[in-house]
Amino acid sequence: MRAILQVHAAVALLFLSACVAHAPTIGNSTQPETDSLRAECPSEVRYTAVAPAGATLAELKALTEARLAALHLKAVWSVPEGEAFVDSQPDHLRMQRLLSVVLPSLERYPAVLFERMRLTHIALVKNLTVAGQRRRAMPAPETASVVYADNDEDICLAGMELRIHHEFYHFIEYRVFGDFYYRDPLWLAMNPAAVSYGSGGATAYGIGFVNLGHPAAGMVSRYALYGPEEDKAEMFGWMMTPGYAHRVLQWVAEDTALSAKRQFLIRFLQEQSSDAMGPQYFLQRAQAVAATVPPQVGR
């Protein structure tokens, strides 16, 4: 599997140069990163540790593999762009932090969606670096995988979950349309006349980007304005993530364009999931707040 994963590097590098969910490191990739979603972090959302504090690397891997197997997924523990976790206390804590978000996020999906999208592997690493810049996630459909990473940073964990769904949506779009940058005419037609997309996610790099919610009619976030592919992935990420999804539900009550986009994605995901992800499913996502999400691990 390690040899197979190496083939995704070139495609991932090309794609991720235009897909950013955070303000990246400028220059040296080991510099502290700015969490672009911290301003929008829903304080009511909490995540619980997946294992006791003293769990070993082997125990964490075994637990992860069992939970992913229930979704018909397999774990991958190394990729060329990232580093493997090692059996040390600092890495145990980092791995716990990553797993505390990734596992419940993936468990929100019906397994049928993974099967239909031909997603078979989830890569879990640390210090993911692409083209000299840190990433927290990247899709790799050419190896039927999505990669998620802990970069040893102070990050809004609900914001990390949003990124998990955002990058998986790029994977879905590629599987359905064969293109990360498909310009869906039906989606574009829902935009208000004043909407003008930017030149892609790459232009958000190196400017201390802050991703604010609902900056304009029809736009779920500021980052959605960087391109139609990011608009779709952002809308999906916000609809799927506790805390964020509730805000979307409030905004669509007053924003007809945003409401149309939400309904569009609900119909699309309902079709792709064999009816498992319909209106009631997304309503439940919007209602998932502090009362239904366990206590958080660190910040």
N, C-alpha and C positions, 0 to 999 in steps of 0.2 A: 504493500500500500504506500510505503514511503516513496518508492520510485515513481509510482503513478502520480502522487501528489505533486511531484516536481514539475509536471507538465503544465500545471495551471499558472505558473509564475508570470509568463509573458502576457497572457490574457488578463489576469488579475491586475497587473501593473497598469495596463492600458485603461481598463475600466475604472480602477480606483483613483486614477489621476483626476477623474471628473466626478467622484462621489465622495463627499465629505459630510460627516455627521458631527464634526467638532472642529474647533480651530486648531490646526495642526502645529507641530513643532516647526520652528523656523531654524534652518541650519542644522546644528547638532541634534540628532534625534533623541538624545538622552536628556535634553532640557525638559523642565516641567511643562506640562500642557495646560491649556486653558479649556475648561469644560464649558462648551458653548451653551449647554442646556441648564447650567446651574441656576440661571435667573428664572427658569420655568419649572424648577424641581418641585413636584408635589410633595409637600412635607408629610401628608397623611399616609403615604404609601410606605410600607415596610417590607423587608425581606428577612427570612430566617435562615440560620446556618443549616446546611444540608447534612452535617455530621457533627459529633462532639468535637470540642476544641482540640483534643489530643489525637484526632484521627491521622493515620499515616498516609503517605502518598498512595500506597497500595490499596488502603481502605477507601480513600476518596475515589480512586479510579474504579474500583469494583462497584461502589455505590452508583457512580455515574453511568457505568456501562449497563447496570441493571435497569436504571430508570430510562435510559435511552432505548434499550431493547424493548421495553414496553410500548414504545412508539415506532418500533421497527427501524431504529436507527443504530448506528455503530459509532463509537468514539474513536477519534484519531488524536494522538498525543504529540505529534510533531509535524511541522510544515517548514519548507525552506525559508519562508519569510519571518518565522517566529522562533522562539526558544521553548524547549520542553521544560515543564516543571520538574524540579529535583526534590529529593527527599530531605528537605530542610524545614525548620519551623517557619521562616519567612515565606517560603513557597507554599507551605500548607495553608497559611492565612490568606495568601493571594488566591490560591486555588479555591478555597472556601468562598471568598468574595465573588469570584467569577461564577462558580457553580450555583451560588445562592440566587443568582439572577437568571442565568441561562436555563437551568433545568425547569423552574416553574414557568418561564416564558415559553419554552417549547411544549410543555405539557398543557398549555392553553389551547393547542391545536388538536384537531382530530387527526389521527394517524393517516386517515385516508388522503389528506392533502399532501403529506410527505410522499405517499406512494404514488399519487397521480403526478406530482412534480418530479418524481424520480430523484428525490433527495434521500441519500442513503447514509451519509457520514456527517458528523459534527466534529470539527477540529477545535481543540481547546488548548491554548498555548499562552505564553507570556511574551511581552515585548514584541508585538507584531510590528514589523517595519516594512514599508513598501516605498521604494524610490527615496530612501533616506528619511521618510516621515512616518511617524507612528500611526497605527490604525487600531481601532478597537474591534473591528469586524470587517470581513470581506466575503462576498459570494464567490464560489468557484464551481459553477455548473459543469465545467469540463471534467471535474472529478466527482461530481454528484455530492458536493459538500459545501458547507458554509463554515467559515473560520471565525472564532470568537476569542478575544484575548484580554488578559489583565495586564495593564501597563504600569502597575504600581503607582497609582495616582489617586488623588482625592476627587471622586466623581459622584454625581447624583446617580444612585443605583436605578431609580425609575427611568432616568435618562438613558442608562445603559440598556435597559429593557427595550425602550423605544428604538434604539439602534439595532437591537437584535431583530425586531420585526421589520424595520426599514430595510436592512440588508437582505433578509429573507424575501421581501417583496421584490427586490431587484432580481433575485434568483427566480421567482415565480414569473416575472415579466419575460425573462430570457427564455424560460421553458415554453411559455405559451406563444410568444411572438418571435423567438429566435433572435432577439435584439435587446440589449440593455437600454437603447435609446429610441425605442419605438414611439413615434409621435402619433398617438391615438387620436384620430379626427373627432371621435365622439367626446373624448375628454377635453380636447381643445375647444370644442364648441360650447362647453359649459362655462368657460371663463368670461367674466365681465369684459366689456370692450376696453377698459383701461388697463387690463393686465398685459404686461410685457415681460417675458422671461429673460433671464440673464444668459450668459454664455456657457452655462454648465457649472457643476460643482467646483471645478478647479479654480474658478475665480474667487471662491470664498477663502482660499488659502492665504496665510500670511498677513491677515488684516485684523486679527483679534476678533474674529467673527462671533457674534452673539445671536443665538437662534431664538427669537421671540415668537410667541404664539399669536396667530390671527392678525397679522399686520395690515391686511387689506381684504376687501371683499373677495370671497372665493379662495383665499389662501389660508391654509391651516397654520402655516409658520413662515417665518422669514426665509428659511432655507428652501421652502417650496418654490420660491420665486426664481431659483437658480436654473430651472429647467423643467420641462414637463415630466421627465423621468423621476426627478426628485420630488416634484409635486405629488405624484402618485405614491411614491414610497413613503413620503412624510405623512400623507393623509392616512395611509394604512398603519404606519407606526403609531400615530396618535390615537387612532381608533382602537388599537389592540392593547394599549398600555394603561393599567390602572392609574387614576389621577388625570392623565392626559385625555383619556376617552370621555370622561365626564365633562371636561371643558368643551370638547368638540360638540357634545350633545347640546350644551347651552348655546354655543355659537350658531349652530345650524337653525335654531329656532328663529333667528333674526337674519340669517344670511342665506338667501335662496340658492346662490351659486354653490356655496359650501355644502348645503344640504343635498343638492343634486349630485355632487361628487361623492358624498358619503353613500347615498343610495346606489350610485353606479358601482362603487367598490363592493357594497354588500351583495348586489346581484352577481357581480363577477366572481367573488369568492364563494358564493353559494353554488354557482355552476362548477367551479373548479374543485370544490370539496364534496361533490355529490350531495348537495343540500345540507351538509352538516353545519355550515357557517352562514346562517340566514339572519334575518332581522333580530330574532330573539337572542341569538348568539352574541351579536354586537351590542345589543342592549345590556346584556349581562356584563360585557367588558366595561361598559360605561358605568355600571353600578358597583364595580369591584374597587372598593376603597379600603380605608383602615379596618373596617369591621370584618373584612374577608381576606385580608392579606396579613400574614404573620409578622412578628417583630423583625426589625431590620438588623443586618450584620454590618457594623461599622459604617463610615462615610468617607 
